[in-house]
Amino acid sequence: MSPPSTDPFHGEDSPAEPPRIAPPESVPPVSAESLVDGERPRAGDAEPRRYPSTIGGAFYLLVLAAVAVGLALVVLAEWRTGIRVIGGALVFAALVRLLLRARDAGMLAVRHKVLDAFVLVALGAALIFLAGSIPDQPGF
């Protein structure tokens, strides 16, 4: 007779679940946004913020406003102009992303600087190109 076969992944000698690794006690869990220049803010310093925390956040709001204007133009006026405004806002966001450091980019920073800028330029250029190349439809 042959010995009973055991599952190589869940044999008798291996535990059913991998052991959990506990974080080191010397490093307390802290949100990255709560750190300013590597230091924790004091408890009394916490006040509600009504402005972007980085210059990139301000540029992000500017790009968002330009996209809103572009959408309003698409709905209320000439759609090509609105799409061009949206595309221009994306190209502007790419330029800002390239010029700002990752620390200052705010919500414009998603991945690496070059990848963010490439995606924004590609989308903006595609919108501008398509707005200019789509022929007019009769009756519109």
Secondary structure, DSSP 8 states (H G I E B T S, - for coil): -------SSS-SSS-SS-------TTS----GGG-BTTB---GGG-----S-SSHHHHHHHHHHHHHHHHHHHHHHS-HHHHHHHHHHHHHHHHHHHHHS-TTT-GGG-SS-HHHHHHHHHHHHHHHHHHHHHS---TT-
